[in-house]
Amino acid sequence: MDETSTASLAEFLGKWPWFHALSTELRALTLGTSVEMKVAAGQYVARAGEPSAYWYGVVSGQLQMCIVGPEGDETTLYYLREGEWCGDGSLLKRELMQYDLRSLTSARLCLVPANTFHVLRSSSLEFSNFLCDVMNARMGEFVGMLVASRLLGPEKRVAKALLMLAKNGHEDALRLSIHQRDLALICGLSRQRVNMALASFKQDGIVRTEGPKGFLIVHTQRLRDYIGN
């Protein structure tokens, strides 16, 4: 790994309290064994059925956890944004990857090897607590998506997905870099149904498009009010 990559990973890892709580030796191990990966939009980072080799941190960009059924039908399990981690579940169970991990945008990733991951988990209480927080937050998202798919109508399912993609942020307006197809996969709806919901949201001032690429701007508080949060 070159000096630029090392500096980039040091900056990324340095953002996390668990990293600073490690001993000098464990910090050196983590930084010395982690690698930076750059991927283009649409590129697969890991595939279902492959060995679980890394814990993945999103330095920049957006990733998608998805599965493909026997007949080729695809569904999105989770949408990873900058500053999020994944791969911990398969590593903890020492099993093969249970889903595909694909980049939705160009992205930079921090890959912590499985052996380093297990050393950190067995040696650092702060790291173990962080893993619990990560998995608990992700489970909350899964439950919210399941409830939406079972109990809510199409429009509110789209609204819940948009709020999740916006990281439940509190800014007045947030820009989302996501294609309509990918939004449809997250919602479990057709592209046509998602387009109808977005058209309705635009009329109500909940979302708008901006720029030549049609970036979606979401108003998070209006989304919450619409959903009833």
Secondary structure by P-SEA (a helix, b strand, c coil): ccaaaaaaaaaaaaaccccccccaaaaaaaaacbbbbbbccccccccccccccccccccbbbbbbccccccbbbbbccccccccccaaaaaaacccccbbbbbcccbbbbbbcaaaaaaaaaccaaaaaaaaaaaaaaaaaaaaaaaaaccccaaaaaaaaaaaaaccccccbbbbbccaaaaaaaacccaaaaaaaaaaaaaacccccccccbbbbbbaaaaaaaacc
